[in-house]
Amino acid sequence: MHRLFALGLAFLRFWTPPEKWRELVELDRDPRSYSLSRLDALRRIHYTAFVAGLCLLGNYYFKNLGQVEHLFIPIIRLINPALSDLNALHQWMYYSLLREVWWAADYMIFYGIIPMLFIRFFLKDPIADYGWRWNNTHLHLTKYAFLLIPIMGMAISASYRSDFTDHYPFYRLSSRSVSDWLMWEICYVTQFIFLEFFFRGFLLNALRPAIGANAVWFMVLPYLMIHFSKPWLEATGAIFFGLFLGILALQNRSIWGGFMVHCGLALCMDVAALMQKNALPSQWLP
C-alpha cells in the first residue's frame, strides 16, 4: 500500500509545471549546456536552424509518393515490366502500400540522413552522441510509463469518436490482410525512429551547447506544427508530449525511451480504431 501511494505521488509530481521547471533548471546547470563561446553559439544556432528548416521543408513536400513517383518508373520497370507507366503503377494492388514505404523513406532521408551528414561533417561530432545510445533510459522507464499510460487511455476513449476512426490507421488498407497490417506497422515504426532522432536527438543535442535547456522549447514548436494536420486534441497534446520527451531525452541523452512511447501509443491507436470498425485483419495475404 505504501509503495502504491508513493507511486501515485510520483505520478502526480511528474505532471506538475514546477517539476518540469526544476528539471529544466537542472539541465541548464549541466556542463553540457552553454559550453560554446558566444560567437560559436551564434554560428551553431544559425546553421542548425537552417538545416532543420530544409529538413522540415523537404519532409513535408516530398512525403507524398505522387510528387516523386515519376522518378522511380525506370527502376520499377526493371523490377516489374508490367508496371511500365504511371497508370499501370496506380492500378497495382500494392500501390497504396508503396506510398507508405516511400513515406517512411522520406522520414529516413530528411529526418535521418541529412541531419547525420550535418553532424558528422559540419559539427564534426560523433553521430552516436546524438541520442543513439541507450545510456540511462532504463532508469527512467517509470517516467515514460507515466507519460504513455494516460495518453493511451485518452486514445482508447477517443476511438469511440468517428473523427478518430476516420483518421486511423493512416494506411487505409491495413485491414485488408495481416501482411498489409504488418508492413504498415513496420513503416510506422521506422519513421518514428527518425522522427525521434530529428527532434529529440539532432535538435536538442546540436543546440544545447549554445542555448542550454532552451533547446527543448526550440524543438517543441516545430514538433507541434507537424501535428497541425492531426485531430486538435492530438495537436494540443504534442506541446506537452514534446516538452516531457525533450526533458527525458536530455536527461538520458537517448531517443529510445521516446521511440518506445511513440510505438506503444501508435499501436494502441491503430488497434483501437480497427476494433471499433470491426476491421481487424484475419487473412494473411490480400
C-alpha positions in Angstrom: 0.0 0.0 0.0 2.8 2.4 0.9 4.6 1.7 -2.4 1.3 2.3 -4.3 0.8 5.6 -2.5 4.4 6.6 -3.3 3.9 5.7 -6.9 0.8 7.8 -7.1 2.6 10.8 -5.6 5.4 10.4 -8.1 2.8 10.2 -11.0 1.2 13.5 -9.8 4.5 15.2 -9.4 5.7 14.1 -12.9 2.8 16.1 -14.5 3.2 19.3 -12.4 4.7 22.5 -14.0 7.0 23.1 -11.0 8.6 19.7 -11.5 9.2 20.4 -15.2 10.7 23.8 -14.3 13.0 22.1 -11.8 14.2 19.6 -14.4 14.8 22.3 -16.9 16.9 24.3 -14.4 18.9 21.2 -13.6 19.6 20.6 -17.3 20.7 24.2 -17.7 23.3 23.8 -14.9 24.8 20.8 -16.6 28.3 21.4 -18.0 27.0 20.3 -21.5 24.8 23.4 -21.5 26.3 26.8 -22.7 29.6 25.1 -23.5 30.3 27.3 -26.5 31.6 30.8 -26.8 29.1 33.5 -27.8 30.3 33.5 -31.4 30.4 29.8 -31.7 26.9 29.6 -30.2 25.6 32.0 -32.8 27.2 30.0 -35.6 25.8 26.8 -34.2 22.2 28.2 -33.9 22.5 29.8 -37.4 23.4 26.6 -39.3 21.4 24.2 -37.2 18.2 26.2 -37.7 18.9 26.5 -41.4 19.4 22.7 -41.8 16.4 21.9 -39.7 14.3 24.2 -41.8 15.4 22.5 -45.0 14.7 19.1 -43.5 11.2 20.1 -42.3 10.5 21.6 -45.8 11.7 18.5 -47.6 9.9 16.1 -45.4 6.6 17.9 -45.8 6.7 18.4 -49.6 8.2 15.1 -50.7 6.5 12.6 -48.3 3.7 12.1 -50.9 4.8 9.5 -53.4 2.7 11.1 -56.1 5.2 14.1 -56.1 8.2 11.9 -56.9 6.9 8.7 -58.4 7.9 9.6 -61.9 11.5 9.4 -60.8 11.1 5.7 -59.9 9.4 4.5 -63.1 12.7 3.3 -64.7 13.6 1.3 -61.6 10.1 -0.1 -61.3 10.2 -1.1 -65.0 13.3 -3.1 -64.4 11.7 -5.0 -61.4 8.3 -5.5 -63.0 7.8 -4.7 -66.7 4.1 -4.8 -66.2 4.3 -1.6 -64.2 6.0 0.4 -67.1 3.9 3.6 -66.7 2.1 5.6 -64.1 -1.4 4.3 -65.0 -0.3 0.7 -64.5 1.5 1.6 -61.3 -1.6 3.3 -59.9 -3.7 0.2 -60.6 -1.2 -2.1 -58.8 -2.7 -3.8 -55.8 0.2 -2.7 -53.6 0.4 0.9 -54.8 -1.1 2.2 -51.5 1.4 0.2 -49.5 4.2 1.6 -51.7 3.1 5.1 -50.8 3.6 4.2 -47.1 7.0 2.7 -47.8 8.1 6.0 -49.5 6.6 8.0 -46.6 8.9 6.1 -44.2 11.9 6.5 -46.6 11.2 10.2 -46.8 11.5 10.4 -43.0 14.7 8.5 -43.1 16.2 10.9 -45.7 15.1 14.3 -44.3 14.9 13.4 -40.5 17.8 11.0 -40.5 20.4 11.0 -43.3 20.7 14.8 -43.8 21.0 15.7 -40.1 23.6 12.9 -39.7 25.7 14.3 -42.6 25.5 17.7 -41.0 26.5 16.4 -37.6 29.4 14.3 -39.0 30.9 16.8 -41.5 29.9 20.2 -40.2 29.6 19.9 -36.5 32.2 17.2 -36.5 30.6 15.3 -33.6 30.1 11.6 -33.2 26.6 10.7 -34.5 26.1 8.2 -31.7 26.2 11.1 -29.2 23.0 12.5 -30.6 20.7 10.1 -28.9 21.5 6.8 -30.5 22.9 5.2 -27.3 20.7 3.6 -24.7 22.6 5.3 -21.8 20.3 5.7 -18.7 17.0 5.1 -20.3 16.2 2.1 -18.1 16.5 4.4 -15.0 13.5 6.5 -16.3 11.2 3.8 -17.6 8.7 4.7 -14.9 8.5 8.2 -16.2 8.0 7.0 -19.7 5.1 4.8 -18.4 3.7 7.9 -16.6 3.6 9.6 -20.0 2.3 6.7 -22.0 -0.4 5.2 -19.9 -2.8 8.2 -19.5 -2.3 9.1 -23.2 -3.2 5.5 -24.2 -6.3 5.8 -22.0 -7.3 9.0 -23.8 -6.6 7.4 -27.2 -8.9 4.4 -26.3 -11.6 6.9 -25.2 -11.2 8.9 -28.4 -11.5 5.7 -30.5 -15.3 5.9 -30.0 -15.4 9.1 -32.0 -15.9 8.9 -35.7 -13.2 11.6 -36.4 -10.7 9.2 -34.7 -11.7 6.1 -36.6 -11.7 8.1 -39.9 -8.1 9.2 -39.2 -6.5 6.0 -38.0 -4.8 3.8 -39.2 -3.2 6.2 -41.8 -2.9 3.2 -44.2 -6.4 2.7 -45.3 -5.8 -0.9 -46.4 -4.2 -2.1 -43.2 -7.3 -4.2 -42.5 -7.1 -5.9 -45.9 -4.7 -8.6 -44.6 -2.3 -9.4 -41.8 0.7 -8.8 -44.2 -0.7 -5.4 -45.1 -1.0 -4.5 -41.4 2.5 -5.8 -40.6 4.1 -3.9 -43.4 2.3 -0.8 -42.5 3.4 -1.1 -38.8 7.0 -1.6 -39.9 6.8 1.6 -41.9 5.2 3.4 -39.0 7.8 2.2 -36.5 10.7 3.1 -38.9 9.5 6.7 -39.3 9.3 7.0 -35.5 13.0 6.2 -35.2 13.9 9.1 -37.4 11.2 11.4 -36.0 12.7 10.9 -32.5 16.2 11.3 -33.8 15.4 14.6 -35.6 13.6 16.3 -32.7 15.0 14.6 -29.6 18.4 13.7 -30.9 19.6 16.2 -33.5 17.8 19.4 -32.5 18.3 19.0 -28.8 21.9 18.0 -28.8 23.0 20.3 -31.5 21.5 23.4 -29.7 22.1 22.5 -26.1 25.8 23.7 -26.1 24.5 27.1 -27.5 21.2 27.7 -25.6 21.1 25.2 -22.8 17.7 23.8 -21.8 16.0 26.3 -24.1 16.8 23.8 -26.8 13.7 21.9 -25.6 11.4 24.8 -26.4 13.2 25.4 -29.7 12.3 21.7 -30.6 8.7 21.8 -29.3 7.5 24.5 -31.7 8.2 22.6 -35.0 7.1 19.4 -33.3 3.7 21.0 -32.5 3.4 22.3 -36.1 3.9 18.9 -37.8 0.8 17.8 -35.8 -1.5 20.5 -37.2 -2.9 18.0 -39.7 -4.0 15.7 -36.8 -7.1 16.0 -34.7 -7.0 19.1 -32.5 -6.6 17.1 -29.2 -3.6 15.3 -30.6 -2.0 18.6 -31.8 -2.6 20.2 -28.4 -1.1 17.2 -26.6 2.0 17.5 -28.8 3.1 20.6 -26.8 3.2 18.6 -23.5 4.4 15.4 -25.2 7.2 17.2 -26.9 8.2 19.0 -23.7 8.3 15.9 -21.5 10.0 13.7 -24.1 12.5 16.5 -24.7 13.4 16.8 -21.0 13.7 13.0 -20.7 15.9 12.8 -23.8 18.3 15.4 -22.5 18.4 13.6 -19.1 19.1 10.2 -20.7 21.0 11.5 -23.8 18.9 8.9 -25.7 16.0 8.8 -28.1 14.9 5.2 -27.3 12.5 6.0 -24.5 10.6 8.4 -26.7 10.7 5.9 -29.5 9.1 3.2 -27.3 6.4 5.6 -26.1 5.6 6.6 -29.7 5.4 2.9 -30.8 3.2 1.9 -27.9 0.8 4.8 -28.5 0.7 4.3 -32.3 0.0 0.6 -32.0 -2.7 1.3 -29.4 -4.4 3.9 -31.6 -4.3 1.7 -34.7 -5.7 -1.4 -33.0 -8.4 0.6 -31.1 -9.5 2.2 -34.4 -9.6 -1.2 -36.2 -11.5 -2.8 -33.3 -14.1 0.0 -33.3 -14.6 -0.6 -37.1 -14.6 -4.4 -36.6 -11.9 -4.4 -39.2 -9.0 -6.4 -37.6 -7.4 -8.4 -40.5 -8.0 -12.1 -40.5 -6.3 -13.4 -43.6 -2.5 -13.4 -44.2 -2.5 -12.2 -47.8 -4.9 -9.9 -49.7 
